[in-house]
Amino acid sequence: MCVACPVCYLPIEDAIKKMPSTNEFTMPVIRRLSYAVDVAGSRTGIGLMGSEFGGYPTLEERRKSFEIQEDMKVYCG
């Protein structure tokens, strides 16, 4: 009987063979993390959406917040 992996639906043996080795992951470690807080209305411009909880990041700032780096500034929320 072949049991399929619930994530990729392959037989378990095939799924294990396709897994990358642990030394293939090279992700930086966050060493300095700071939080940005914008006051409501402190930024103006087209495409700026947000709230006092999540701040008012530009689309580029929001995109960069998902890239793990050693020194990061992220918006609260």
GIWONOR-V441486 format. One record per residue. SS is DSSP state (a for helix, b for strand, c for the rest). Layout:
SS  SS
This chain:
c  c  c  b  c  c  c  c  c  c  b  a  a  a  a  a  a  a  c  c  c  a  a  a  c  c  c  c  c  c  c  b  b  b  b  b  c  c  c  c  c  c  c  c  c  c  c  c  c  c  b  c  c  c  b  c  c  c  a  a  a  a  a  a  c  c  c  c  c  c  b  b  b  b  b  c  c
